[in-house]
Amino acid sequence: MAYKRLFLDSDVLLDMFLKREPFFFHTQILLIECIKRNIELRTSSLVIANIVYVLRKQVGILKAKENLKNLFNSAKVLPFEFDAIETAISSDITDFEDAIQFHIAQKDNCDAIITRNIKDYKNSTIPVLTAEQFLNTL
């Protein structure tokens, strides 16, 4: 499959920003490959809120903001609107937050969701891959 647009979930971005091993390497390579191949990166404003909450506790608010500025250079942040909540309520995806992320990714025509919580997206109609799995498809 030729990927044009990927949705990045919170855990993948936190792996990158916090350099969490063994996941950091694959996330870093994923970002490099997406830039080289002109694959558009997406995330949501809900993901941004989630990662800032974690980052400010672990690296401080100034470093968290710096990380976000860098992210905004390579990924588009999609809005979290009420229709995502409505859809998540009736979704077959059992994790409510992931159901919201799925709706946002689907609405933006993303080709895949990149996460480490694949099991939470088991009823997704969009392919759901880890960073490592995605790299293996290239």
C-alpha positions in Angstrom: 0.0 0.0 0.0 1.2 3.5 -0.8 0.8 5.6 2.3 0.1 9.3 1.9 -1.1 10.3 5.3 -0.4 8.8 8.8 -2.1 9.5 12.1 0.3 9.5 15.1 -1.1 8.5 18.5 0.1 9.8 21.8 2.3 6.9 22.8 4.4 7.1 19.6 5.0 10.9 20.0 5.9 10.3 23.7 8.3 7.6 22.6 10.0 10.2 20.4 10.1 13.1 22.8 11.1 11.0 25.8 13.5 8.8 23.9 11.8 5.7 25.3 13.6 2.6 24.4 13.3 0.3 22.6 10.6 2.3 20.7 12.5 5.5 20.1 14.7 4.2 17.3 11.7 3.0 15.2 9.8 6.2 15.8 12.8 8.3 14.8 13.3 6.3 11.6 9.5 6.5 10.8 9.7 10.3 10.9 12.7 10.4 8.7 11.2 8.0 6.2 7.9 10.0 6.1 9.8 13.2 5.4 11.9 11.5 2.6 8.8 9.9 1.0 6.5 13.0 1.4 4.1 11.1 3.7 2.0 13.6 5.6 1.9 13.2 9.4 -1.2 14.0 11.4 -2.2 14.0 15.0 -5.1 15.5 17.0 -5.5 18.3 19.5 -6.5 15.7 22.0 -3.1 13.9 21.5 -1.4 17.3 22.0 -3.2 17.8 25.3 -2.3 14.3 26.4 1.3 14.5 25.6 1.7 18.0 27.1 0.3 16.7 30.4 2.9 13.9 30.4 5.8 15.9 29.1 5.4 18.8 31.6 5.7 16.4 34.5 8.7 14.6 33.0 10.7 17.3 31.3 9.1 20.6 32.4 6.8 23.0 30.5 9.5 24.8 28.6 10.9 21.6 27.1 7.3 20.4 26.4 6.6 23.6 24.5 9.9 23.3 22.6 9.0 19.7 21.6 5.6 20.9 20.4 7.1 23.6 18.2 9.3 21.0 16.6 6.3 18.7 16.1 4.3 21.5 14.4 7.0 21.7 11.8 6.4 18.1 10.6 2.8 17.2 11.5 -0.6 18.8 11.1 -2.8 18.9 14.2 -6.4 18.0 13.5 -9.2 19.5 15.5 -11.1 17.5 18.2 -14.7 18.4 17.6 -18.0 17.2 19.1 -18.8 14.8 16.2 -15.8 12.7 17.3 -17.4 12.3 20.7 -20.7 11.4 19.2 -19.1 8.8 17.0 -16.9 7.4 19.8 -20.0 6.8 22.0 -21.5 4.4 19.4 -18.2 3.0 18.2 -17.1 -0.7 18.3 -13.7 0.5 19.5 -13.9 -0.1 23.2 -11.3 2.4 24.4 -13.2 5.8 24.3 -10.1 7.9 23.7 -8.9 5.7 20.9 -12.4 5.7 19.4 -12.1 9.5 19.2 -8.6 9.3 17.6 -9.9 6.8 15.1 -12.8 9.1 14.1 -10.4 12.1 13.7 -8.0 10.0 11.6 -10.9 8.6 9.5 -12.4 12.0 8.9 -9.0 13.3 7.6 -8.7 10.2 5.3 -5.5 8.9 7.0 -4.2 5.7 5.5 -3.0 4.3 8.8 -2.9 4.9 12.6 0.6 4.5 14.2 0.4 3.5 17.8 1.7 1.0 20.3 -1.9 0.2 21.5 -3.0 -1.9 18.5 -5.3 -4.0 20.7 -7.4 -0.9 21.6 -8.1 -0.4 17.9 -9.1 -3.9 17.1 -12.4 -2.9 15.3 -10.7 -0.1 13.3 -11.4 0.0 9.6 -8.1 1.9 9.1 -4.9 -0.2 9.3 -3.3 0.2 12.8 0.4 -0.4 13.0 3.3 0.1 15.4 6.2 2.3 14.1 8.2 -0.9 13.5 5.4 -2.6 11.6 4.9 0.5 9.4 8.6 0.6 8.6 8.5 -3.1 7.5 5.8 -2.2 4.9 8.1 0.3 3.1 
